[in-house]
C-alpha cells in the first residue's frame, strides 16, 4: 500500500510540474459535481460521500453503500435552460471488501444555429438552410473501491476516466486520466483526500479545418491545428464532524479545501503555483429520513468600477427525503455566477436494490 501511494504521489508531482504547458480551466465541466446533495452542500463531499455518487466525489466512499446495488440519475439546466447537464451512475458490491461503479456525465448546449449557409447561391436569405449542431462534453468513469482492514479499515478508491468533447463537426477531442481517493473515520470525525487527474488528463483535439477555413481566412485568424490539452491535477482535502442532537435530529458539518495547480485563481488563497478554495457544507437530518442542507462556496474578491474590492460568496440550498430505499434530493445552486437570477433547480434520484 505504501509503495502504491508513493507511486501516485510521484505521478501527481510530475503532472503538476507540467503546468507551464497546460491551459487554465481545462475540462472544467468535470468540476461542477453530481447529485443534488453534494451540490446543495457546495461540493464539500470528499470526506462524507457514501453512495453511488462517490464515484465522482471520492471513489473510496463507495464502500459505504447501504445495499449491494445502487443507481442514481440527475438532471440540471443552467443559463436559463441553454445548457443541460445530465448524470447517471450505477454501483455494485463485488464482495464485502470491494465495489465497482460506472458513471456517465454530459454537459451540452444543443441546437446551436449554423448560419454559414443562410444565403443561397443567388444571394437570397433562405432560413431553411440553417443547420444545427451541439457542443457537448462527455465523461465516463470506471471506479473501483476497496476496504483495507490492515490500515484500520481505511477506504481507498480510484477512477479510470475517459473524456470526449465535441463541437459539432468542427472539432472533437478524446482524453484519458486517473483519479484516486481515500477516506478514514476516527470516531465521529470523517476525513478524506481526493486527487483528480493524478497523471494529468491528456485531451487530444482533432479539428476539421475544411468546415471553417473560409471564416478564419476572412477574419484574419489562424486555422486551428490538432493539439494536445493537459488537465492538471486537483487535490481536495476534506473533513467533517457528525453531531447527535436531541429529539432524533442529527447535524453534519463538512469542509473541503480545493487546491488547483493551474496558476493564480480568484480564490481565498492564491499564489503563482497553486490556489486554494474552501467549500463549507451543512446537513441537518430528522431520523435520517428528512434532510435540510446548505453550503457556501465560490468565495471571491470582486473589484468594482471605482477600484474598491469586496468579498462575495455563493450560497447553496437543498432538501432531501429518504423513502425506504429511494432518496429524492433537490438543490438550488449555480455553476459560478453569483447572480440569484441564474440559480438553477437540480433534482436527483438514488435507488438502492437488494439481492434477490
Secondary structure, 3 states (H helix, E strand, C coil): CHHHHHHHHHHHHHHHHHHHHCCCCCCHHHHCCCCHHHHHCCCCCCCCCCCCCHHHHCHHHHHHCCCCEEEEEEEEEECCCCEEEEEEEEEEEEECCEEEEEEEEEEEEEEEEECCCCECCCCCECHHHCEEEEEEEEEEEEEEEEEEHHHCCEEEEEEEEEEEEEECCCEEEEEEEEEEEEEECCCCEEEEEEEECCCCEEEEEEECHHHHHHHHHHHCCCCCCCEEEEECCEEEEEEEEEEECCCCEEEEEEEEEEEECCCCCCCCEECCCCEEEEEEEEEEEECCCEEEEEEEEEEEEEECCCCCEEEEEEEEEEEEEEECCEEEEEEEECCCCCCHHHCEEEEEEEEEECCC
